[in-house]
Amino acid sequence: MYRGLGHFVMCHLIWPNILAYDNIMIHFVYGHEIWVILIIGL
């Protein structure tokens, strides 16, 4: 129950707000995604 609700909140409330912060937050998010990809790749 909580896991599904949390996923719904993340997808529909938090992510649109993060993307709305424009360049700073987008750069922050993509920067961390790149690090995760590099770590998993290694």
C-alpha positions in Angstrom: 0.0 0.0 0.0 2.6 2.5 1.1 5.0 1.4 -1.6 2.5 2.0 -4.4 1.4 5.3 -2.9 5.0 6.4 -2.5 5.7 5.5 -6.2 2.6 7.5 -7.2 3.7 10.5 -5.2 7.2 10.4 -6.6 6.0 10.1 -10.2 3.2 12.6 -10.2 4.2 15.2 -7.5 7.9 15.3 -6.8 9.4 14.7 -10.3 7.4 17.4 -12.1 8.4 19.9 -9.3 12.1 18.9 -9.7 11.9 19.4 -13.5 10.3 22.8 -12.9 13.4 24.1 -11.3 14.9 24.2 -14.8 18.7 24.1 -15.4 20.1 23.7 -11.9 18.0 20.8 -10.8 18.1 19.1 -14.2 21.9 19.4 -14.2 22.0 18.0 -10.7 19.7 15.0 -11.5 21.5 14.2 -14.8 24.9 14.5 -13.1 24.0 11.9 -10.5 22.5 9.6 -13.1 25.8 9.8 -15.0 27.7 8.9 -11.8 25.4 5.9 -11.2 25.8 4.7 -14.7 29.6 5.0 -14.4 29.7 3.1 -11.1 27.5 0.3 -12.4 29.5 0.2 -15.6 32.7 -0.3 -13.7 
